[in-house]
Amino acid sequence: MFSYYIQLAIKSLKSTIGTTLLMVLAIACGIGISMTALTLNHMTGNNPISEKSDQLFAVQLQSTGSSSTWNTTDNVPQQLTYQDAANLMRALPELKHTPMYKTGFSVRTLDPEFAPVLRSSRVTTRHFFSMFDVNFLYGGPWSKTVDENPTFQVVISEELNDKLFGGGDNTGKEIFLNATTYQIVGITESWQPKPKFYDVNNGAFQSTEQLFIPFVLSSVYELQSWGNNNGWKEERVNNYQEKLNSEILWTQYWAELPTKKDQDTFSQFLSGYVSQQQKLARFERDDAKGLIRNVQQWLDYNNVVGDDSYVLVAVSFMFLVVCLVNSIGLLLAKFLRNAPHVGVRRALGASRGQVFAQHLVEVGLLGLLGGLLGLAFAYFGLSLLKNNFDGFDFVATMDITMFLAAPIIAVSATVLAGIYPAWRVCTTLPSIYLKTQ
């Protein structure tokens, strides 16, 4: 019976091709705009490491002055000072935790003909790779010894490896970072978590770094921060060493705490550390404290998906409703014009339910066509955003969830909108139209 209804629907849609195209276009416009907004909201709100979201924790310290204020819900800064990061790094060696910050270099190979390229870099420890599930194509992270003794070793990304050498295993080779040679010990697979959860402070949707170097090098070779530097205290900072000893906040800190016991242990350690720093008169506030937040809590805390995104989705679906309301009018006119034929079918024995179902199948087919065309519109809109605006490279991408959602939303919404026209035509009295035949 369903296939028969499909045949009738195709025949009906072909018989009024102009009206059909108009309705398909209206539905497609609504679906295209709403799916574009929904895709952006979906991709920006994605938890990029959901499998470890409850095990990875961003670390915060309320280490600022008694009258300092921060643009966070609890007035706690997102970043740590260098000296706090260095102090925490040396504690609890049985747990994985790492400081980090963003810097950058002019990069070139030892080939004098190679033109240098500018690339951002993450200064961190070897734990970064295992904590965030960064896989390696070749080699691996540097050793524990390198984390304790400054050594010029570097991990590069697959993209940079292709740029510098054209791909392949190039571990053991040396490259110039500015004027210093570093030995490549590992080459990571392409890794682009979106949002860039481990450093939302410097842009939640920026590309990940293509170089990773040991954190211990920063104190020896004065690696400048390419990220946000926030100060709250009047202090003299005339050179790099004074910056390291200052209260300027510029490092991020993460810990992997897979069990409740690990989380309690780390939290107790933070409380002890805060008390120690209060006794040393570094932490001035009475409410000084240490906090940990898992990945999802961290994304929510930093409002990565802003209210504007939800408003945009709401407005786009309101536009879809407007398109569907127009389609209801066209459907009602089309169905009622076909009422004499429905009257004949009813007189020959077709029930109201059968007539209603037949028209809903026609509406569903209309919605499917509009959904597929709307999918093309959404793809076109996302491509425009990706090609013309910075920061949309990864979020303006329709994944399989959104790809399947478009026709489902189109068919569901159109069938819902088509209930009234289908009900009107199935309730017509056959006798009225039989008299006119």
PyMOL commands that set and color helices and strands:
alter all, ss='L'
color gray80, all
select helices_A, chain A and resi 2-15+17-44+50-52+82-89+127-131+144-148+158-165+197-202+215-221+240-244+260-279+295-301+307-337+339-347+352-388+400-426+430-436
alter helices_A, ss='H'
color red, helices_A
select strands_A, chain A and resi 56-61+80-81+96-109+117-124+136-139+153-157+174-177+180-188+211-214+249-256+290-294
alter strands_A, ss='S'
color yellow, strands_A
deselect
rebuild
show_as cartoon
